[in-house]
Amino acid sequence: MSRHIYRCPLRWSDMDAFGHVNNVVFLRYLEEARIDFMFRLAPGDGSPSFAGGSVVARHEIDYKLPLVHRHEPVTIESWVTKIGAASLTIAYEVKDTDADGSERVYVRASTVVVPYDLEAARPRRISAEEKSFLQEYLDDGGAGDRAGRRGTRGAVAA
């Protein structure tokens, strides 16, 4: 199982009055990581995979630590925990590493995504090509461990 790594920049406008990343902004960070994962890394040149739209059916997010403004990007690791016929679940960790090497996790989250056919204006099934791509990132180790409390076994540089 690999994890997709996305380096997300922090913007001054993302902060609340206390200099923390606003909780709602974390959802936008997850969206950026998901788009980078599903669209930029879709298999093959000219592949129709993930070219259509998608709908978020569910978000689940656990806020662990406040994230304060700084100039360095934060790391978002993404991986797949479930692949169904017409939906998939992506798990995330928003984190960084201290100078001493200790890891800080700010958010653990998951999103249920439904592929959507924009022309037909309806949900669609996951194609064989998409499923093959997603299986490279599949870790179905259980919902209780959905947010990756284990270490990263592989990574894809963004």
VOLUM-14406 format. One record per atom (N, C-alpha, C, O): residue in one letter; x, y, z. Coordinates in steps of 0.02 Angstrom, whole numbers, padded with zeros to 5 digits, always signed. Layout:
! VOLUM-14406
aXYZ;...
This chain:
! VOLUM-14406
m+00042-00059+00000;m+00000+00000+00000;m+00045+00062+00000;m+00092+00066+00039;s+00029+00108-00043;s+00064+00172-00046;s+00018+00226-00019;s-00043+00219-00016;r+00048+00280-00001;r+00010+00340+00018;r+00029+00396-00029;r+00088+00404-00048;h-00020+00436-00046;h-00007+00495-00086;h+00012+00551-00039;h-00021+00562+00012;i+00066+00586-00055;i+00090+00641-00014;i+00077+00707-00050;i+00097+00715-00108;y+00043+00753-00016;y+00029+00819-00044;y+00055+00871+00005;y+00039+00868+00064;r+00095+00917-00019;r+00122+00972+00022;r+00076+01032+00012;r+00077+01063-00040;c+00037+01047+00063;c-00014+01099+00059;c+00011+01164+00090;c+00028+01166+00149;p+00013+01218+00050;p+00035+01282+00078;p-00018+01310+00126;p-00078+01302+00115;l+00006+01344+00178;l-00039+01379+00223;l-00044+01452+00200;l+00007+01483+00184;r-00104+01477+00198;r-00115+01545+00175;r-00136+01589+00234;r-00171+01565+00279;w-00116+01651+00233;w-00134+01696+00287;w-00210+01698+00295;w-00234+01701+00352;s-00247+01696+00240;s-00320+01701+00243;s-00353+01638+00272;s-00413+01638+00286;d-00314+01585+00282;d-00341+01523+00311;d-00347+01527+00387;d-00377+01483+00418;m-00320+01579+00417;m-00316+01583+00489;m-00377+01617+00519;m-00409+01659+00488;d-00392+01597+00581;d-00444+01630+00619;d-00413+01688+00658;d-00354+01703+00650;a-00451+01720+00701;a-00427+01777+00739;a-00371+01759+00787;a-00334+01804+00810;f-00362+01695+00803;f-00310+01674+00849;f-00248+01648+00813;f-00201+01624+00845;g-00247+01653+00746;g-00189+01631+00708;g-00188+01556+00695;g-00136+01530+00674;h-00243+01522+00707;h-00249+01450+00694;h-00283+01440+00626;h-00323+01481+00605;v-00268+01384+00594;v-00306+01366+00534;v-00378+01353+00556;v-00390+01314+00602;n-00424+01386+00523;n-00494+01378+00538;n-00516+01307+00523;n-00494+01278+00473;n-00558+01278+00565;n-00580+01209+00556;n-00611+01195+00487;n-00600+01142+00458;v-00649+01242+00461;v-00680+01233+00396;v-00627+01231+00341;v-00635+01196+00291;v-00573+01268+00350;v-00519+01271+00300;v-00487+01202+00292;v-00464+01184+00237;f-00485+01162+00345;f-00457+01095+00340;f-00494+01055+00286;f-00463+01015+00251;l-00559+01065+00278;l-00596+01030+00226;l-00572+01050+00157;l-00568+01009+00111;r-00554+01114+00148;r-00526+01136+00084;r-00457+01104+00073;r-00441+01085+00016;y-00417+01098+00125;y-00352+01065+00119;y-00361+00993+00096;y-00325+00969+00053;l-00410+00958+00126;l-00424+00889+00106;l-00446+00886+00034;l-00427+00840-00003;e-00486+00935+00012;e-00508+00937-00057;e-00448+00946-00104;e-00444+00913-00156;e-00402+00990-00086;e-00342+01001-00127;e-00302+00936-00134;e-00280+00918-00188;a-00293+00901-00078;a-00255+00838-00079;a-00292+00786-00121;a-00260+00748-00158;r-00358+00782-00114;r-00398+00733-00152;r-00395+00747-00227;r-00389+00701-00266;i-00400+00810-00246;i-00396+00828-00317;i-00327+00811-00344;i-00321+00783-00399;d-00275+00827-00306;d-00207+00810-00328;d-00199+00735-00337;d-00169+00712-00385;f-00227+00697-00290;f-00223+00623-00293;f-00262+00595-00351;f-00235+00556-00391;m-00326+00613-00358;m-00370+00581-00406;m-00361+00606-00478;m-00369+00567-00524;f-00345+00668-00487;f-00342+00695-00554;f-00272+00701-00582;f-00259+00679-00638;r-00225+00728-00544;r-00157+00736-00570;r-00122+00669-00576;r-00081+00659-00620;l-00139+00622-00532;l-00105+00557-00533;l-00146+00503-00569;l-00127+00445-00566;a-00200+00522-00602;a-00240+00472-00638;a-00195+00437-00689;a-00153+00469-00721;p-00204+00371-00698;p-00159+00332-00741;p-00164+00351-00814;p-00218+00364-00841;g-00106+00353-00846;g-00102+00360-00919;g-00114+00429-00946;g-00155+00467-00921;d-00077+00447-00997;d-00088+00510-01033;d-00153+00505-01072;d-00164+00457-01109;g-00194+00555-01065;g-00257+00556-01101;g-00309+00508-01074;g-00360+00497-01106;s-00295+00479-01017;s-00342+00432-00987;s-00406+00467-00966;s-00403+00523-00939;p-00464+00436-00978;p-00526+00467-00955;p-00539+00457-00880;p-00588+00482-00853;s-00495+00420-00846;s-00505+00407-00775;s-00510+00471-00736;s-00469+00516-00743;f-00559+00474-00695;f-00572+00531-00650;f-00580+00597-00687;f-00576+00650-00656;a-00592+00594-00752;a-00599+00655-00791;a-00666+00689-00779;a-00673+00750-00786;g-00716+00650-00761;g-00781+00679-00746;g-00781+00708-00676;g-00728+00716-00645;g-00838+00724-00652;g-00843+00752-00585;g-00846+00699-00531;g-00846+00639-00545;s-00849+00723-00471;s-00860+00679-00413;s-00900+00718-00362;s-00899+00779-00360;v-00935+00681-00320;v-00976+00710-00268;v-00952+00683-00202;v-00940+00623-00195;v-00946+00727-00153;v-00929+00705-00086;v-00994+00686-00051;v-01038+00727-00042;a-00998+00623-00032;a-01058+00598+00002;a-01053+00605+00078;a-01104+00609+00112;r-00991+00605+00103;r-00982+00608+00176;r-00912+00629+00193;r-00864+00609+00160;h-00905+00671+00244;h-00841+00688+00274;h-00843+00667+00347;h-00894+00675+00380;e-00789+00642+00372;e-00781+00629+00443;e-00713+00657+00461;e-00662+00638+00431;i-00710+00701+00511;i-00647+00735+00527;i-00638+00739+00602;i-00684+00758+00639;d-00578+00721+00624;d-00559+00726+00695;d-00503+00777+00700;d-00449+00769+00671;y-00516+00831+00738;y-00467+00883+00749;y-00424+00863+00808;y-00451+00855+00863;k-00359+00855+00798;k-00314+00831+00851;k-00275+00886+00884;k-00269+00888+00946;l-00247+00932+00844;l-00206+00987+00870;l-00220+01050+00829;l-00237+01045+00769;p-00214+01109+00859;p-00220+01170+00819;p-00159+01178+00774;p-00103+01162+00794;l-00171+01203+00714;l-00117+01216+00667;l-00111+01292+00661;l-00159+01326+00642;v-00052+01318+00678;v-00042+01390+00676;v-00007+01411+00612;v+00026+01370+00579;h-00014+01474+00595;h+00016+01499+00534;h+00092+01493+00535;h+00125+01504+00586;r+00119+01474+00478;r+00191+01471+00467;r+00202+01472+00392;r+00154+01469+00354;h+00264+01477+00370;h+00278+01483+00299;h+00288+01415+00265;h+00283+01411+00204;e+00302+01363+00303;e+00312+01296+00275;e+00245+01262+00262;e+00198+01271+00301;p+00240+01224+00208;p+00178+01186+00196;p+00169+01131+00247;p+00216+01110+00280;v+00108+01108+00253;v+00092+01051+00295;v+00085+00990+00249;v+00067+00998+00191;t+00100+00931+00274;t+00096+00870+00235;t+00027+00838+00244;t+00003+00831+00300;i-00004+00819+00188;i-00067+00781+00191;i-00054+00715+00157;i-00040+00711+00098;e-00060+00661+00197;e-00055+00593+00169;e-00125+00568+00155;e-00170+00577+00196;s-00135+00538+00096;s-00200+00511+00076;s-00192+00439+00054;s-00141+00421+00024;w-00242+00399+00069;w-00244+00330+00045;w-00316+00307+00043;w-00360+00339+00071;v-00328+00252+00010;v-00395+00226+00001;v-00408+00172+00054;v-00366+00128+00065;t-00467+00175+00085;t-00484+00123+00135;t-00541+00078+00111;t-00552+00025+00139;k-00577+00100+00058;k-00632+00059+00033;k-00646+00077-00039;k-00647+00136-00058;i-00655+00026-00081;i-00675+00035-00150;i-00739-00004-00161;i-00739-00066-00155;g-00793+00030-00177;g-00856-00003-00192;g-00869+00001-00267;g-00826+00023-00305;a-00927-00021-00288;a-00945-00019-00359;a-00952+00053-00384;a-00935+00068-00441;a-00978+00097-00341;a-00991+00166-00363;a-00969+00217-00311;a-00994+00274-00312;s-00924+00199-00266;s-00897+00247-00218;s-00830+00222-00191;s-00814+00163-00197;l-00793+00268-00162;l-00730+00250-00130;l-00723+00293-00069;l-00752+00347-00064;t-00684+00268-00021;t-00670+00306+00039;t-00596+00321+00042;t-00554+00276+00036;i-00580+00384+00051;i-00511+00408+00056;i-00499+00430+00128;i-00539+00467+00156;a-00444+00408+00158;a-00424+00429+00225;a-00366+00478+00218;a-00329+00478+00169;y-00359+00521+00269;y-00308+00573+00268;y-00277+00582+00337;y-00309+00568+00388;e-00216+00605+00337;e-00184+00633+00396;e-00152+00699+00375;e-00115+00701+00326;v-00166+00751+00412;v-00134+00816+00402;v-00082+00821+00458;v-00100+00820+00517;k-00018+00826+00439;k+00034+00820+00490;k+00099+00854+00468;k+00105+00878+00411;d+00146+00856+00514;d+00214+00876+00499;d+00260+00844+00550;d+00238+00807+00594;t+00324+00858+00543;t+00374+00828+00587;t+00415+00884+00619;t+00437+00930+00585;d+00425+00878+00685;d+00467+00926+00721;d+00540+00919+00702;d+00559+00870+00670;a+00580+00968+00722;a+00652+00965+00709;a+00684+00904+00742;a+00734+00878+00717;d+00654+00880+00797;d+00682+00821+00831;d+00657+00755+00801;d+00674+00701+00825;g+00616+00760+00748;g+00593+00699+00714;g+00526+00673+00739;g+00500+00624+00711;s+00497+00704+00790;s+00432+00681+00814;s+00376+00708+00769;s+00379+00764+00745;e+00326+00666+00758;e+00271+00682+00713;e+00213+00715+00751;e+00195+00693+00805;r+00185+00767+00721;r+00124+00800+00747;r+00068+00790+00697;r+00075+00807+00639;v+00013+00761+00720;v-00046+00751+00677;v-00098+00802+00699;v-00119+00804+00757;y-00119+00844+00652;y-00168+00896+00666;y-00239+00872+00653;y-00286+00889+00690;v-00248+00832+00600;v-00314+00809+00580;v-00309+00738+00554;v-00262+00720+00519;r-00358+00697+00572;r-00369+00632+00540;r-00439+00635+00511;r-00486+00659+00544;a-00447+00612+00450;a-00512+00621+00417;a-00524+00566+00365;a-00478+00530+00347;s-00586+00561+00343;s-00603+00517+00287;s-00659+00550+00247;s-00699+00589+00273;t-00661+00533+00183;t-00711+00560+00137;t-00737+00503+00094;t-00698+00464+00066;v-00803+00498+00088;v-00834+00452+00040;v-00847+00492-00023;v-00882+00543-00023;v-00818+00469-00079;v-00823+00503-00143;v-00862+00459-00192;v-00851+00399-00196;v-00907+00491-00229;v-00948+00456-00279;v-00930+00486-00347;v-00940+00546-00358;p-00904+00446-00394;p-00891+00471-00461;p-00956+00494-00493;p-01009+00464-00482;y-00952+00547-00533;y-01013+00577-00560;y-01004+00590-00635;y-00953+00617-00656;d-01053+00570-00674;d-01053+00582-00746;d-01087+00650-00757;d-01147+00657-00750;l-01047+00700-00775;l-01073+00768-00783;l-01121+00773-00842;l-01171+00810-00837;e-01108+00738-00896;e-01152+00742-00955;e-01220+00710-00941;e-01271+00738-00961;a-01220+00653-00907;a-01283+00619-00892;a-01315+00646-00828;a-01373+00629-00813;a-01279+00687-00790;a-01303+00716-00727;a-01326+00662-00678;a-01381+00665-00650;r-01282+00612-00668;r-01297+00558-00621;r-01233+00525-00597;r-01181+00530-00629;p-01237+00492-00539;p-01178+00454-00516;p-01162+00399-00565;p-01204+00377-00604;r-01099+00376-00564;r-01079+00322-00609;r-01037+00272-00570;r-01018+00285-00513;r-01024+00216-00601;r-00983+00163-00570;r-00909+00179-00579;r-00890+00217-00624;i-00868+00150-00537;i-00796+00157-00542;i-00772+00111-00598;i-00790+00052-00600;s-00733+00138-00644;s-00709+00098-00701;s-00655+00050-00678;s-00626+00057-00625;a-00641+00000-00720;a-00588-00049-00705;a-00520-00014-00700;a-00480-00031-00657;e-00507+00035-00744;e-00444+00071-00742;e-00437+00111-00677;e-00384+00112-00646;e-00491+00144-00656;e-00490+00182-00594;e-00480+00136-00534;e-00441+00151-00489;k-00515+00079-00535;k-00508+00031-00480;k-00436+00006-00475;k-00409-00001-00420;s-00405-00009-00531;s-00336-00031-00532;s-00289+00021-00501;s-00246+00005-00461;f-00300+00084-00520;f-00260+00139-00492;f-00272+00145-00417;f-00224+00151-00379;l-00335+00143-00395;l-00351+00151-00324;l-00324+00094-00282;l-00304+00105-00225;q-00321+00034-00309;q-00297-00024-00270;q-00224-00017-00250;q-00203-00047-00201;e-00185+00023-00287;e-00116+00036-00267;e-00112+00073-00201;e-00061+00071-00167;y-00165+00108-00183;y-00168+00149-00122;y-00215+00120-00070;y-00231+00154-00020;l-00238+00058-00080;l-00287+00028-00036;l-00255+00000+00027;l-00208-00039+00025;d-00282+00022+00083;d-00265-00006+00149;d-00331-00016+00184;d-00357+00031+00214;d-00358-00076+00181;d-00423-00090+00212;d-00414-00120+00281;d-00450-00166+00299;g-00365-00095+00319;g-00348-00121+00384;g-00402-00113+00437;g-00391-00132+00494;g-00458-00086+00420;g-00513-00081+00468;g-00532-00009+00481;g-00489+00035+00483;a-00595+00002+00492;a-00620+00070+00504;a-00593+00100+00567;a-00583+00160+00571;g-00580+00059+00618;g-00552+00085+00680;g-00483+00114+00670;g-00460+00155+00710;d-00449+00093+00618;d-00382+00117+00604;d-00383+00159+00540;d-00332+00168+00508;r-00442+00186+00522;r-00451+00220+00458;r-00405+00278+00448;r-00389+00295+00390;a-00383+00309+00500;a-00342+00370+00491;a-00268+00355+00495;a-00228+00401+00506;g-00249+00293+00487;g-00179+00276+00479;g-00137+00285+00541;g-00087+00321+00539;r-00156+00254+00594;r-00115+00259+00654;r-00052+00217+00649;r-00009+00218+00694;r-00045+00181+00593;r+00016+00145+00579;r+00062+00189+00537;r+00041+00241+00512;g+00123+00168+00530;g+00172+00207+00490;g+00159+00201+00416;g+00123+00156+00393;t+00189+00246+00378;t+00183+00245+00306;t+00230+00192+00278;t+00289+00191+00294;r+00204+00148+00236;r+00244+00095+00206;r+00270+00114+00138;r+00317+00083+00113;g+00242+00163+00107;g+00263+00186+00042;g+00236+00255+00030;g+00189+00275+00064;a+00264+00292-00016;a+00240+00359-00029;a+00251+00377-00101;a+00296+00352-00135;v+00208+00421-00125;v+00215+00448-00191;v+00227+00522-00184;v+00187+00557-00153;a+00281+00546-00210;a+00296+00617-00205;a+00250+00658-00249;a+00236+00639-00305;a+00228+00713-00222;a+00184+00758-00261;a+00225+00809-00298;a+00197+00851-00333;
